[in-house]
Amino acid sequence: MKTSLSLCLAVLLTAPLAFAADKAVNFPKESPLVTFVLPDSWQVDFEDDSLIATPTKDDDSVSIQVDEMAAGPDAFDAAVKEAKETMTEFKNVKYDEIEKAQKDGLGFAILNAEGEDENGKVFINLVLLAKPGAENFILLSCISSKEGSDKHGAAIGAMIGSVKAK
């Protein structure tokens, strides 16, 4: 898990990697605060105030969700607690140390974890995004199965590495 955490942070700091065919995705839909890149083939939907993305309509081996959090930028500990509370459906969740970084006008805090659901092992990446002047943190959650991680790991890493303030 430490290796994936280090890899994720390295990608975040150094890789605005683009795909041969990619699309920019903005969040929130109205008055975007952040933007990131996903492969064109990925399914992106807005449900209520959340953005949901999966590799395809029929492939849910990776699920990305982006939400505005209740915690404000001066409440980091509350934001971490709130982010972890979104993962209560998973069992035996073990978090790595929080990694922090600054890039392209955003503060990042990355919480990587492993857990289990009814289908087996899951990989959890919770990315807290702090944009100066924003009212609240933004939470980018990426949940993947082992198969999803193996198949779409490069796309996940590139997506996290492409996140920028809008």
LOKENU-789549 format. One record per residue: residue number from 1; chain; x, y, z negated of N, C-alpha, C in turn. Coordinates in pm, 1 decimal. Layout:
// LOKENU-789549
NODE  pos  unit    n_east   n_north      n_up   ca_east  ca_north     ca_up    c_east   c_north      c_up
NODE  NUM     A         X         Y         Z         X         Y         Z         X         Y         Z
...
//
This chain:
// LOKENU-789549
NODE  pos  unit    n_east   n_north      n_up   ca_east  ca_north     ca_up    c_east   c_north      c_up
NODE    1     A      82.1    -119.2       0.0       0.0       0.0       0.0      86.3     125.3       0.0
NODE    2     A     198.3     123.1     -70.9     288.5     238.5     -72.7     337.2     269.7      68.9
NODE    3     A     363.1     165.8     146.3     408.4     186.3     283.3     302.2     258.8     363.6
NODE    4     A     175.7     218.6     350.0      69.9     284.3     426.8      50.8     427.4     379.9
NODE    5     A      68.1     453.9     250.6      58.2     589.1     197.7     168.4     675.7     256.0
NODE    6     A     289.8     627.1     254.4     401.8     702.7     308.5     384.5     725.7     458.1
NODE    7     A     338.7     623.5     527.5     314.2     635.6     670.9     206.7     739.6     698.0
NODE    8     A     100.0     736.9     620.1      -8.9     832.4     637.2      41.5     974.3     615.9
NODE    9     A     119.6     996.6     510.9     172.0    1129.8     482.9     268.7    1172.9     592.0
NODE   10     A     352.8    1082.7     639.7     446.6    1116.0     746.5     372.1    1154.1     873.3
NODE   11     A     267.1    1080.2     906.3     186.9    1112.5    1024.6     121.6    1248.5    1006.9
NODE   12     A      68.6    1273.9     889.9       2.1    1399.9     861.5      95.3    1517.8     884.9
NODE   13     A     218.2    1505.7     840.2     311.1    1617.5     846.4     378.5    1635.1     981.2
NODE   14     A     388.8    1528.5    1058.7     470.2    1538.6    1179.1     399.7    1508.3    1309.5
NODE   15     A     279.3    1457.4    1307.5     225.5    1403.0    1431.9      93.4    1463.1    1473.4
NODE   16     A      96.3    1569.9    1547.4     -27.1    1609.4    1613.0     -42.8    1524.9    1739.3
NODE   17     A     -40.8    1393.0    1720.3     -45.6    1296.4    1829.1    -178.9    1305.2    1901.6
NODE   18     A    -174.1    1313.6    2028.8    -295.8    1317.7    2108.5    -309.1    1187.9    2186.1
NODE   19     A    -430.4    1153.3    2215.9    -459.4    1033.8    2293.2    -465.4    1071.0    2440.3
NODE   20     A    -454.3     971.0    2525.2    -466.1     995.4    2668.8    -602.3    1057.3    2698.6
NODE   21     A    -704.3    1008.7    2633.9    -837.9    1065.5    2644.9    -886.7    1090.0    2503.3
NODE   22     A    -904.7    1216.0    2468.3    -945.3    1245.1    2331.8   -1046.6    1358.1    2329.9
NODE   23     A   -1107.8    1376.4    2214.8   -1205.4    1483.3    2199.6   -1184.3    1551.2    2065.6
NODE   24     A   -1199.8    1680.6    2066.0   -1192.3    1757.1    1942.2   -1327.1    1747.0    1871.9
NODE   25     A   -1321.5    1728.5    1741.1   -1441.6    1719.0    1660.0   -1431.5    1828.2    1553.5
NODE   26     A   -1538.0    1906.0    1538.5   -1540.4    2015.2    1441.3   -1633.3    1981.9    1325.9
NODE   27     A   -1595.1    2031.2    1206.8   -1680.7    2015.2    1089.0   -1672.1    2141.1    1005.5
NODE   28     A   -1785.5    2185.4     953.7   -1922.6    2144.2     985.2   -1959.3    2181.0    1129.0
NODE   29     A   -2072.5    2128.1    1170.5   -2115.1    2148.9    1309.4   -2136.8    2298.0    1335.9
NODE   30     A   -2205.3    2364.8    1244.3   -2224.9    2509.2    1252.1   -2115.0    2574.3    1169.8
NODE   31     A   -2050.9    2674.1    1220.6   -1942.4    2746.9    1151.1   -1832.5    2652.2    1104.0
NODE   32     A   -1764.5    2585.0    1197.2   -1661.5    2486.5    1160.2   -1548.5    2545.0    1075.6
NODE   33     A   -1503.1    2463.4     979.6   -1389.5    2497.1     894.7   -1265.5    2417.4     932.6
NODE   34     A   -1286.6    2295.2     984.9   -1175.4    2209.6    1025.3   -1206.2    2144.9    1160.0
NODE   35     A   -1100.4    2102.6    1226.0   -1112.8    2030.6    1351.7   -1012.3    1916.5    1351.3
NODE   36     A   -1044.8    1808.5    1422.0    -952.7    1696.0    1436.6    -984.5    1625.0    1567.4
NODE   37     A    -897.9    1533.5    1605.0    -909.5    1466.1    1734.2    -940.7    1318.0    1714.3
NODE   38     A   -1033.7    1267.9    1794.2   -1067.1    1125.6    1799.6   -1063.1    1079.0    1944.3
NODE   39     A   -1040.9     948.7    1966.1   -1049.3     896.5    2103.7   -1189.4     921.1    2160.2
NODE   40     A   -1198.0     945.7    2290.2   -1326.4     970.2    2356.8   -1427.8     859.1    2332.4
NODE   41     A   -1380.2     736.4    2321.5   -1471.6     622.4    2307.9   -1539.8     616.0    2171.4
NODE   42     A   -1491.2     690.9    2073.5   -1549.5     683.1    1939.7   -1686.1     751.0    1936.2
NODE   43     A   -1773.3     692.4    1857.5   -1909.1     742.7    1836.5   -1905.2     845.7    1723.0
NODE   44     A   -1953.8     966.7    1748.0   -1957.7    1072.3    1647.1   -2100.6    1121.0    1633.4
NODE   45     A   -2151.8    1119.0    1510.7   -2287.7    1164.5    1483.6   -2285.6    1257.2    1363.5
NODE   46     A   -2378.8    1351.1    1362.0   -2400.4    1435.8    1246.0   -2530.1    1390.9    1181.7
NODE   47     A   -2523.8    1354.3    1054.6   -2641.9    1312.3     979.4   -2652.3    1401.8     858.2
NODE   48     A   -2761.3    1475.8     848.8   -2778.2    1576.2     745.0   -2658.9    1671.7     753.9
NODE   49     A   -2581.2    1683.7     649.2   -2465.2    1773.4     651.1   -2335.0    1696.8     664.0
NODE   50     A   -2339.7    1569.6     702.7   -2220.9    1485.6     714.5   -2188.3    1455.9     860.1
NODE   51     A   -2061.5    1433.7     885.0   -2016.0    1383.5    1013.6   -1979.4    1237.3     991.7
NODE   52     A   -2026.1    1150.0    1079.4   -1996.9    1007.0    1072.4   -1934.7     965.6    1205.4
NODE   53     A   -1821.2     895.2    1200.2   -1756.9     847.5    1323.4   -1718.2     701.9    1307.4
NODE   54     A   -1737.5     624.7    1414.5   -1697.6     484.3    1420.4   -1634.5     459.0    1557.2
NODE   55     A   -1554.0     353.1    1570.7   -1489.2     326.8    1699.6   -1587.0     316.2    1816.1
NODE   56     A   -1697.5     248.3    1795.7   -1805.2     242.3    1895.3   -1935.6     226.8    1817.9
NODE   57     A   -2045.2     233.8    1888.6   -2175.0     219.3    1823.6   -2187.9      83.3    1754.0
NODE   58     A   -2125.1     -20.1    1812.0   -2136.3    -155.7    1758.5   -2018.5    -198.8    1672.6
NODE   59     A   -1915.5    -115.5    1661.1   -1795.3    -150.9    1584.2   -1788.1     -64.1    1460.4
NODE   60     A   -1823.6    -122.6    1346.3   -1816.8     -47.8    1221.1   -1700.3     -96.3    1133.8
NODE   61     A   -1597.0    -150.1    1196.6   -1479.7    -196.2    1121.0   -1401.7     -78.5    1063.8
NODE   62     A   -1428.5      40.8    1114.5   -1374.6     165.1    1060.7   -1489.8     263.8    1053.2
NODE   63     A   -1502.7     330.2     941.4   -1604.6     432.9     926.9   -1538.9     557.7     869.3
NODE   64     A   -1556.1     667.4     940.1   -1504.1     795.6     895.0   -1623.3     883.4     862.7
NODE   65     A   -1617.1     946.7     746.5   -1723.5    1037.9     707.4   -1659.1    1165.7     656.8
NODE   66     A   -1714.5    1279.6     697.4   -1664.5    1408.9     654.0   -1780.3    1483.8     589.6
NODE   67     A   -1756.5    1533.3     467.0   -1859.0    1603.6     390.5   -1798.3    1723.5     320.2
NODE   68     A   -1880.5    1823.8     297.2   -1839.2    1931.7     208.9   -1868.5    1885.9      67.0
NODE   69     A   -1772.9    1907.7     -22.0   -1786.4    1861.5    -159.5   -1853.9    1968.3    -246.0
NODE   70     A   -1900.3    1928.9    -363.1   -1955.1    2023.7    -459.5   -1842.3    2099.8    -528.9
NODE   71     A   -1727.3    2034.3    -547.6   -1614.4    2095.0    -618.9   -1551.3    2206.2    -537.6
NODE   72     A   -1528.2    2316.9    -604.2   -1464.2    2431.2    -540.6   -1313.2    2418.8    -543.3
NODE   73     A   -1244.9    2506.7    -470.2   -1099.5    2497.7    -455.5   -1020.4    2515.6    -585.6
NODE   74     A   -1083.6    2570.4    -687.7   -1015.6    2586.6    -816.1   -1042.2    2469.6    -910.6
NODE   75     A   -1105.3    2363.8    -861.1   -1143.1    2250.4    -944.9   -1088.2    2120.2    -885.5
NODE   76     A    -956.0    2110.6    -874.8    -894.3    1994.9    -811.3    -929.8    1864.3    -882.7
NODE   77     A    -918.2    1861.2   -1014.8    -949.0    1738.0   -1088.7   -1094.2    1695.9   -1067.3
NODE   78     A   -1185.3    1793.0   -1064.2   -1326.4    1761.6   -1038.4   -1344.7    1708.8    -896.7
NODE   79     A   -1269.0    1761.3    -801.4   -1277.8    1714.3    -663.1   -1229.1    1570.1    -651.7
NODE   80     A   -1119.4    1537.3    -721.1   -1068.5    1400.1    -719.1   -1172.2    1305.6    -779.5
NODE   81     A   -1228.9    1344.7    -890.9   -1331.8    1262.1    -955.6   -1451.7    1244.2    -862.8
NODE   82     A   -1496.0    1351.6    -799.9   -1609.3    1345.0    -707.3   -1579.0    1253.0    -588.8
NODE   83     A   -1458.8    1263.8    -534.9   -1420.2    1178.0    -422.3   -1423.3    1030.9    -462.8
NODE   84     A   -1366.5     999.3    -577.7   -1364.7     860.2    -624.3   -1506.0     808.1    -650.3
NODE   85     A   -1595.1     895.6    -695.5   -1733.6     854.6    -721.8   -1807.1     815.1    -594.2
NODE   86     A   -1759.0     857.8    -477.4   -1822.9     817.7    -351.7   -1789.6     673.0    -315.1
NODE   87     A   -1698.9     611.4    -388.8   -1653.2     475.9    -357.3   -1708.4     370.5    -452.8
NODE   88     A   -1815.7     400.6    -524.4   -1868.8     308.0    -624.6   -1924.1     178.6    -565.6
NODE   89     A   -1952.5     175.8    -435.7   -2004.2      52.3    -374.8   -1895.6     -54.7    -360.9
NODE   90     A   -1769.6     -14.9    -375.6   -1658.9    -109.0    -362.2   -1614.7    -158.8    -499.3
NODE   91     A   -1564.1    -282.8    -500.9   -1518.1    -344.7    -625.5   -1365.9    -347.6    -628.2
NODE   92     A   -1312.3    -357.8    -748.7   -1167.8    -374.5    -768.9   -1084.3    -271.7    -693.6
NODE   93     A   -1129.2    -146.5    -696.1   -1058.5     -39.4    -625.3    -933.9      -0.3    -704.9
NODE   94     A    -821.1      -1.4    -635.9    -692.9      37.2    -695.7    -633.7     150.1    -613.0
NODE   95     A    -616.8     265.8    -678.5    -564.9     385.1    -610.7    -414.7     395.9    -626.1
NODE   96     A    -349.3     442.5    -520.5    -208.1     478.9    -526.3    -198.4     620.3    -584.6
NODE   97     A     -76.3     666.3    -604.5     -56.4     802.4    -651.8    -106.7     900.7    -546.8
NODE   98     A    -156.6    1013.8    -592.7    -204.5    1118.4    -502.3     -84.1    1185.8    -437.6
NODE   99     A     -92.0    1201.3    -307.4      10.6    1273.1    -232.2     -48.8    1406.5    -188.9
NODE  100     A      31.3    1512.8    -198.2     -15.0    1645.7    -158.2      74.1    1700.7     -48.3
NODE  101     A      13.1    1782.1      38.7      87.5    1844.2     147.8      14.1    1970.8     192.7
NODE  102     A      83.3    2052.9     269.0      26.3    2171.3     333.1      55.7    2159.4     482.3
NODE  103     A     -43.6    2188.8     565.6     -22.1    2181.7     710.0    -129.9    2260.9     781.2
NODE  104     A     -88.7    2341.9     876.6    -182.1    2413.6     964.6    -294.2    2484.8     889.3
NODE  105     A    -260.4    2554.4     783.8    -359.8    2633.0     711.8    -446.9    2554.9     616.9
NODE  106     A    -412.6    2430.9     590.3    -491.6    2348.2     498.6    -402.7    2288.3     390.4
NODE  107     A    -460.0    2274.3     272.8    -398.0    2194.3     168.3    -457.9    2055.6     174.8
NODE  108     A    -372.9    1953.3     162.9    -416.9    1814.3     169.0    -384.6    1744.8      38.1
NODE  109     A    -475.1    1663.4      -9.5    -447.8    1568.0    -116.9    -499.8    1434.6     -65.3
NODE  110     A    -412.1    1335.1     -61.9    -447.7    1206.6      -3.3    -452.3    1100.8    -113.2
NODE  111     A    -567.1    1035.6    -123.3    -586.4     925.9    -217.4    -605.4     799.4    -135.0
NODE  112     A    -507.0     712.8    -134.9    -519.3     584.8     -65.6    -549.5     477.3    -167.6
NODE  113     A    -629.8     380.7    -126.8    -668.8     273.9    -217.8    -701.1     147.6    -138.9
NODE  114     A    -707.5      38.5    -211.4    -759.9     -86.8    -158.5    -871.5    -131.0    -251.3
NODE  115     A    -971.0    -195.2    -194.3   -1082.4    -246.8    -271.6   -1144.2    -363.5    -197.9
NODE  116     A   -1264.5    -398.5    -241.4   -1335.4    -510.7    -180.5   -1482.2    -475.6    -164.4
NODE  117     A   -1543.0    -530.0     -59.6   -1687.6    -525.7     -44.7   -1735.4    -667.8     -16.9
NODE  118     A   -1860.1    -682.6      23.4   -1914.8    -816.7      45.8   -1845.1    -891.1     159.0
NODE  119     A   -1772.6    -819.9     243.8   -1702.2    -883.8     355.6   -1554.3    -908.1     329.4
NODE  120     A   -1504.2    -863.5     215.8   -1363.3    -883.3     184.3   -1289.4    -753.8     157.4
NODE  121     A   -1160.4    -756.1     185.7   -1071.5    -644.0     156.6   -1103.8    -522.1     243.5
NODE  122     A   -1098.5    -401.8     180.8   -1115.1    -276.6     253.6   -1000.4    -182.5     218.2
NODE  123     A    -964.0    -101.0     316.2    -864.9       3.3     296.5    -939.4     135.6     289.2
NODE  124     A    -906.3     216.1     189.6    -975.4     341.9     164.4    -873.9     455.5     172.8
NODE  125     A    -904.8     554.4     254.8    -825.3     676.1     262.4    -919.3     792.5     234.3
NODE  126     A    -895.7     863.0     125.4    -974.3     980.9      91.8    -882.4    1101.4     106.0
NODE  127     A    -919.1    1193.3     192.1    -836.9    1311.5     216.7    -917.0    1434.0     172.9
NODE  128     A    -867.8    1500.5      68.0    -929.1    1624.4      20.6    -863.5    1739.2      96.0
NODE  129     A    -944.9    1820.4     161.2    -895.0    1931.7     240.4    -935.9    2062.8     175.2
NODE  130     A    -838.6    2150.3     153.1    -864.9    2281.3      93.9    -825.6    2388.7     194.2
NODE  131     A    -924.5    2463.3     241.0    -898.3    2573.6     333.2    -908.8    2703.4     254.4
NODE  132     A    -805.3    2786.5     261.8    -813.3    2914.7     192.2    -939.5    2991.7     230.6
NODE  133     A   -1008.9    3041.8     130.6   -1130.4    3118.1     154.1   -1256.8    3035.6     160.9
NODE  134     A   -1244.8    2903.1     168.8   -1364.4    2817.7     173.6   -1423.2    2804.2      33.8
NODE  135     A   -1552.5    2782.5      26.8   -1620.1    2770.4    -101.9   -1589.9    2638.2    -171.0
NODE  136     A   -1572.9    2531.2     -94.5   -1557.5    2397.7    -151.3   -1451.1    2317.5     -76.9
NODE  137     A   -1405.4    2212.7    -141.9   -1319.6    2115.5     -74.3   -1401.0    2045.0      33.3
NODE  138     A   -1333.2    1993.0     132.4   -1393.6    1904.6     232.8   -1333.2    1767.0     209.1
NODE  139     A   -1417.3    1664.1     211.0   -1371.8    1526.2     191.2   -1381.5    1450.7     322.4
NODE  140     A   -1267.8    1400.6     369.0   -1261.2    1313.0     484.9   -1235.7    1172.7     430.5
NODE  141     A   -1333.5    1084.3     444.5   -1323.0     946.6     394.8   -1307.2     852.5     513.1
NODE  142     A   -1211.0     764.0     503.8   -1192.0     663.6     607.1   -1188.5     527.2     538.8
NODE  143     A   -1283.8     443.5     572.8   -1293.7     308.8     517.0   -1274.9     211.1     631.9
NODE  144     A   -1184.3     115.7     613.8   -1163.3      18.5     721.2   -1142.5    -121.2     665.0
NODE  145     A   -1189.2    -217.4     740.8   -1160.8    -357.1     710.4   -1017.9    -386.0     753.6
NODE  146     A    -967.7    -501.7     718.2    -833.7    -542.5     762.4    -828.0    -541.9     915.2
NODE  147     A    -929.5    -599.2     979.2    -933.3    -604.2    1124.4    -941.2    -464.2    1184.7
NODE  148     A   -1023.9    -379.1    1124.2   -1036.7    -241.7    1172.7    -907.5    -165.0    1158.7
NODE  149     A    -839.2    -186.0    1048.2    -710.7    -119.8    1025.5    -607.4    -166.7    1127.4
NODE  150     A    -603.6    -297.4    1151.4    -508.9    -351.9    1249.3    -538.3    -298.5    1389.8
NODE  151     A    -664.6    -296.3    1427.4    -703.2    -257.9    1562.9    -699.1    -106.5    1585.8
NODE  152     A    -739.1     -28.4    1484.3    -756.1     115.6    1503.2    -662.2     200.0    1416.9
NODE  153     A    -560.8     138.7    1358.0    -469.5     210.9    1269.7    -404.3     331.2    1335.3
NODE  154     A    -362.0     317.2    1460.2    -297.7     429.8    1529.7    -396.0     545.3    1547.4
NODE  155     A    -520.5     514.4    1580.4    -622.1     619.1    1597.8    -651.9     687.6    1465.1
NODE  156     A    -656.8     609.9    1356.5    -681.8     667.4    1224.0    -567.7     761.0    1185.5
NODE  157     A    -444.8     713.5    1201.6    -328.7     795.9    1168.4    -323.3     923.0    1251.7
NODE  158     A    -350.4     910.9    1380.8    -349.3    1027.4    1468.6    -460.3    1124.5    1431.9
NODE  159     A    -575.8    1072.1    1396.2    -687.6    1158.2    1356.9    -649.7    1237.3    1232.8
NODE  160     A    -596.8    1171.3    1130.5    -556.9    1241.5    1007.8    -446.1    1342.3    1038.5
NODE  161     A    -352.6    1303.1    1123.1    -244.5    1393.1    1160.0    -287.9    1513.2    1242.5
NODE  162     A    -404.7    1504.6    1304.8    -452.2    1613.7    1389.6    -540.7    1714.6    1316.4
NODE  163     A    -574.6    1689.6    1189.7    -664.0    1779.1    1116.7    -600.1    1917.3    1104.0
NODE  164     A    -678.8    2020.4    1139.5    -633.9    2159.5    1131.5    -746.2    2247.6    1080.5
NODE  165     A    -708.5    2358.9    1022.2    -808.9    2459.5     985.6    -863.1    2522.0    1113.0
NODE  166     A    -988.9    2553.5    1113.2   -1054.1    2615.2    1229.9   -1060.1    2765.1    1208.8
//
